[in-house]
Amino acid sequence: MRDILKYLITSIVDKPEAVEILEEENQGIVNLTVKVDPQDMGKVIGKEGKVIRALRNVLRIPAVLQDKKIYINLSEN
């Protein structure tokens, strides 16, 4: 799931080399922490949070298929 998210986010941002994704899994819960360049934060969040909400919805599909919960958090760096 980390690779899918990294692909999607690097497609959105202006500085894909600054994208870092940390993955932690504990008892069927996957926490993904996304770090991007501060100038790209608005693109990842989107207007009224629509982009990050869409990313969360897209990644919920493989998580459900694997019987896991997924949480995506944005880090302020």
Secondary structure as UniProt FT lines:
FT   HELIX           2..12
FT   HELIX           16..18
FT   STRAND          20..26
FT   TURN            27..28
FT   STRAND          29..35
FT   HELIX           38..40
FT   HELIX           41..45
FT   HELIX           47..49
FT   HELIX           50..65
FT   TURN            66..67
FT   STRAND          69..75
//
